[in-house]
Amino acid sequence: MISLSRRGALGLLGAAAWPAVPWAQGTSIKVTQAVSSLAYIQSFVAREQGHFQQQGLAAELVNTGGGGPDVQIVLAGRAEFTVNDGAQVLPALQQGQKLTCVLALLNRSIINVTMRKETADKLGITAATPGAERIKALKGLKIGVTRPGALTWQMARYNAVSAGLDPDADMRIVALGDAPSLAAALRQGNLDAIYISVPIGEALVAQGAAVTLLDNSRGDDPTLPSFLMEGLWATPEFIKANRPLVAKTVAAYRQASAFIVRSEPEAIAKVLKPVFSGLADDVLVEGVRRVKQAVSAGGAVDAAMLENTQKVLSVNGVLKRRFAVADLYDASFLTA
């Protein structure tokens, strides 16, 4: 996978925008993503399985080393698409920056909550504990997230409010940066629980250091049965000028989603192993199993997904206005 540093990503923003002309057959495309994780499972499957090539595309997956540049590169015309979540894109739309989703990829949050095993044992948390009670168990604990404003931070605060807790008084939310820092802090006992995307927490569970407190990819949080987690986004101008290319890209991603939906986790993990070679086989399979639950089979963005996403952002004061599905989703590529 092509990896792009934050400095390199921002350096791309100074170049001229893409010309508003149709692309030729077989052109290369760039698809940005914040990090290398299973949140981008369709991108990796489409590349490893040859779905992009079958559509006459040469896709470069651009890892920007964190959220922010992944959206800005597309807005600046230096990449055609971004795979991104609504919580990242909606604030940009609020500021007047235009992006349109052409395909839903994940329709549930895959930011799961992992609790240190000693903490879970002390609180009597088991797999049989109801989801609402598990959320309330966060009271008085030290919770790790990546950074203020990130989806991990958003979800931690939202869970607290939905359980009747005050995220500023009833718990301590600590931003520690990247996933390895969060995992190390939990393992060392410096955190009671962490919010992080699959499969970081699952690796800790496999090591016996933690338990899964909340599996959002399964819909454990009864207040968030769906979520605009990941979608394929492009600017409206690019979509209008390059509909055949967009249609081919959507087709490649739909092939990847269909493969994931119909295949066993072990078969999917085998395809992904070259990408995630550093993960133990059992951890990768378990991560795939979790993310598979969140894959959108149909690819449509619906009102419930959008409303749940806006609900999380609104609770945290990030979103000051509401959007309708028509404001950000083009369904025409599913019916073409």
C-alpha positions in Angstrom: 0.0 0.0 0.0 1.2 3.5 -0.8 1.9 5.4 2.5 1.8 9.1 2.6 3.1 11.1 5.5 1.1 14.0 6.9 3.7 16.5 5.6 3.6 14.8 2.2 -0.2 14.9 2.1 -0.4 18.5 2.9 2.2 19.3 0.3 -0.1 18.0 -2.4 -2.6 20.7 -1.7 -0.7 23.4 -3.5 -1.0 21.8 -7.0 -3.7 22.7 -9.5 -7.1 21.0 -9.2 -8.2 18.2 -11.5 -9.6 19.4 -14.9 -13.3 19.0 -15.2 -13.2 16.6 -18.2 -14.1 12.9 -18.5 -11.4 10.4 -17.6 -10.1 8.0 -20.2 -10.6 4.2 -19.8 -8.1 2.5 -17.6 -7.0 5.6 -15.7 -5.3 5.5 -12.3 -7.3 6.7 -9.3 -6.2 7.7 -5.8 -8.4 6.8 -2.8 -7.4 8.4 0.5 -7.8 6.9 3.9 -6.7 8.1 7.4 -4.8 5.0 8.5 -4.3 1.3 7.6 -7.0 -0.5 9.4 -10.0 -2.9 8.8 -12.2 0.2 8.6 -11.1 0.2 4.9 -11.7 -3.5 4.3 -13.4 -3.0 1.0 -10.5 -1.0 -0.4 -8.0 -3.8 0.5 -10.3 -6.6 -0.8 -10.9 -4.7 -4.0 -7.2 -4.4 -4.6 -6.1 -7.8 -3.5 -9.0 -9.5 -5.3 -8.5 -7.6 -8.5 -11.9 -5.8 -8.5 -10.3 -2.5 -9.5 -8.5 -4.1 -12.4 -11.7 -5.8 -13.5 -13.2 -2.4 -13.9 -10.2 -1.1 -15.8 -8.8 0.9 -12.9 -5.4 1.2 -11.3 -6.1 2.2 -7.7 -3.6 3.8 -5.4 -4.6 3.6 -1.7 -3.2 6.7 0.0 -2.7 6.5 3.8 -2.5 10.0 5.1 -1.4 9.1 8.6 -4.5 10.4 10.4 -7.8 12.1 9.7 -8.0 15.5 8.2 -5.6 15.4 5.2 -7.6 12.4 3.8 -10.5 14.8 3.2 -8.5 17.9 2.3 -6.6 16.1 -0.5 -9.9 15.2 -2.2 -11.3 18.7 -1.7 -8.2 20.2 -3.2 -8.5 17.9 -6.3 -5.3 15.9 -5.6 -7.2 12.6 -5.2 -10.4 11.4 -6.7 -12.0 9.7 -3.7 -11.8 9.3 0.0 -13.2 6.4 2.1 -14.4 8.2 5.2 -16.9 8.3 8.0 -19.8 10.7 8.4 -18.4 12.1 11.6 -15.3 13.3 9.7 -17.1 14.6 6.7 -20.2 16.3 8.2 -18.2 19.0 10.0 -16.5 19.8 6.6 -20.0 20.1 5.0 -21.1 22.4 7.8 -18.2 24.7 6.8 -19.4 24.8 3.2 -16.9 22.2 1.8 -18.7 19.9 -0.6 -18.4 16.1 -0.6 -20.9 13.6 -1.8 -21.2 9.9 -0.8 -21.8 7.6 -3.7 -21.7 4.3 -1.8 -22.1 3.3 1.9 -19.5 0.8 2.9 -19.9 0.2 6.7 -23.3 1.0 8.3 -22.3 0.6 11.9 -19.6 2.1 14.0 -16.5 -0.1 14.4 -15.1 1.9 17.2 -15.4 -0.7 19.9 -14.8 -0.4 23.7 -12.2 -2.6 25.2 -11.8 -2.9 29.0 -8.9 -4.0 31.0 -9.6 -7.5 32.3 -8.8 -6.7 35.9 -11.2 -3.8 35.8 -13.9 -5.9 34.2 -13.4 -8.7 36.9 -13.6 -6.1 39.7 -16.8 -4.7 38.3 -18.3 -8.1 37.6 -18.7 -7.4 33.9 -19.3 -10.5 31.8 -20.6 -11.3 28.3 -24.0 -11.7 29.8 -24.1 -8.1 31.2 -26.7 -6.1 29.2 -25.2 -3.4 26.9 -26.8 -0.5 28.7 -25.3 -1.7 32.0 -21.9 -2.1 30.4 -21.9 1.5 29.3 -22.9 2.6 32.9 -19.9 0.7 34.2 -17.6 3.3 32.7 -18.5 5.7 35.5 -15.5 6.7 37.5 -13.0 5.1 35.1 -10.1 6.4 33.1 -10.9 6.1 29.4 -8.4 6.4 26.6 -9.2 7.9 23.1 -6.9 8.9 20.3 -7.4 12.7 20.2 -10.0 15.3 21.1 -12.6 15.6 18.4 -11.8 12.2 16.9 -14.5 9.6 16.5 -13.1 7.7 19.5 -13.6 10.9 21.6 -17.0 11.5 20.1 -18.2 8.0 20.9 -16.8 8.0 24.5 -18.6 11.2 25.3 -21.8 10.1 23.5 -21.9 6.8 25.4 -21.5 8.7 28.7 -24.4 11.0 27.9 -26.7 8.2 26.7 -26.1 6.4 30.0 -27.0 9.5 32.0 -23.4 10.3 32.9 -21.5 13.5 32.6 -18.4 12.9 30.5 -16.6 15.8 32.2 -17.4 14.8 35.8 -18.2 11.1 35.9 -15.1 9.8 34.1 -11.7 10.9 32.9 -11.3 10.9 29.1 -7.6 10.9 28.1 -6.3 11.5 24.6 -3.1 9.5 24.1 -2.7 9.7 20.3 -2.2 6.5 18.3 -3.5 3.0 18.8 -0.2 1.5 20.0 -0.1 4.1 22.8 -3.6 3.3 23.9 -3.0 -0.5 23.8 0.2 -0.1 25.8 -1.5 2.1 28.4 -4.3 -0.4 28.9 -2.0 -3.3 29.1 0.1 -1.5 31.8 -2.9 -0.6 33.9 -2.8 3.2 33.1 -6.2 3.1 31.5 -9.3 1.2 32.4 -10.8 1.1 29.0 -10.1 2.4 25.4 -12.1 3.4 22.4 -10.4 2.2 19.2 -11.3 0.7 15.9 -11.1 -3.0 15.1 -8.8 -4.9 15.5 -6.7 -3.1 18.1 -8.9 -4.1 21.1 -9.4 -7.6 19.7 -5.6 -8.2 19.8 -5.6 -7.2 23.5 -8.5 -9.6 24.2 -6.7 -12.4 22.4 -3.7 -11.8 24.6 -5.9 -12.2 27.7 -5.2 -8.6 28.8 -8.7 -7.2 28.1 -12.4 -8.0 27.4 -14.7 -6.4 24.8 -17.0 -4.1 26.8 -19.0 -2.9 23.8 -19.0 -4.3 20.3 -20.5 -1.5 18.2 -19.9 -3.4 15.0 -22.5 -5.9 16.3 -24.9 -3.1 17.4 -24.3 -3.5 21.2 -25.2 0.1 21.9 -29.1 0.1 21.6 -29.1 3.8 20.9 -26.9 3.4 17.8 -28.2 0.4 15.8 -26.7 2.0 12.6 -24.2 4.6 11.8 -22.6 6.3 8.7 -19.3 4.8 9.5 -17.5 4.5 6.1 -18.5 5.5 2.7 -17.0 6.3 -0.7 -16.9 10.1 -1.2 -16.0 12.5 -4.0 -16.6 16.2 -4.8 -19.9 16.9 -6.6 -17.9 18.6 -9.4 -15.7 15.5 -10.0 -18.8 13.3 -9.9 -20.6 15.4 -12.5 -17.6 15.6 -14.9 -16.6 11.9 -14.5 -19.7 9.7 -14.1 -18.3 6.7 -16.0 -15.2 6.6 -13.8 -17.2 7.0 -10.6 -19.5 4.2 -11.8 -16.6 1.9 -12.3 -15.2 2.7 -8.9 -18.5 2.1 -7.2 -18.8 -1.2 -9.1 -15.4 -2.3 -7.8 -16.3 -1.5 -4.2 -19.7 -3.2 -4.5 -17.9 -6.4 -5.7 -15.7 -6.2 -2.6 -18.7 -5.7 -0.3 -20.5 -8.6 -1.9 -17.4 -10.9 -1.4 -17.2 -9.9 2.2 -20.9 -10.4 2.9 -21.0 -13.9 1.3 -17.6 -15.2 2.5 -16.5 -16.7 5.8 -14.2 -14.6 8.0 -11.3 -17.1 7.4 -11.6 -16.7 3.6 -11.6 -12.9 3.9 -8.7 -12.9 6.3 -6.7 -15.0 3.8 -7.2 -12.3 1.2 -6.2 -9.6 3.7 -3.1 -11.4 5.1 -0.6 -9.6 2.8 -2.0 -6.3 4.1 -2.1 -7.2 7.8 0.9 -9.5 7.9 1.8 -8.2 11.4 -1.4 -9.5 12.9 -1.7 -13.1 14.3 -4.0 -15.2 12.1 -6.6 -15.6 14.9 -6.6 -11.9 15.7 -7.1 -11.0 12.0 -9.9 -13.5 11.6 -11.7 -12.1 14.7 -11.2 -8.6 13.5 -12.7 -9.5 10.1 -15.6 -11.3 11.9 -16.4 -8.1 13.7 -16.1 -5.7 10.8 -18.1 -8.1 8.5 -21.1 -7.4 10.8 -20.9 -3.7 9.8 -20.6 -4.1 6.0 -23.4 -2.6 4.1 -24.8 -5.2 1.8 -26.9 -2.8 -0.3 -24.6 0.3 -0.2 -27.4 2.9 0.4 -27.2 5.7 2.9 -30.5 5.9 4.8 -32.1 8.5 7.1 -31.5 6.4 10.2 -27.7 6.0 9.6 -27.4 9.8 9.0 -29.6 10.7 12.0 -27.6 8.5 14.4 -24.3 10.0 13.2 -25.6 13.5 13.5 -26.9 12.7 17.0 -23.4 11.7 18.2 -21.9 14.9 16.7 -24.7 17.1 18.1 -24.4 15.7 21.6 -20.7 16.8 21.5 -21.4 20.2 20.2 -19.6 19.5 16.9 -22.7 19.8 14.6 -24.8 23.0 14.7 -27.1 22.2 11.8 -28.8 19.1 10.4 -28.4 17.6 7.0 -30.8 15.5 5.0 -29.8 12.4 3.1 -30.2 14.3 -0.2 -27.7 16.9 0.9 -24.8 14.4 0.9 -25.8 11.2 -0.9 -26.1 10.4 -4.6 -28.0 7.1 -5.0 -27.9 7.1 -8.8 -24.8 4.8 -9.0 -26.7 2.0 -7.3 -29.4 2.0 -9.9 -27.3 2.7 -13.0 
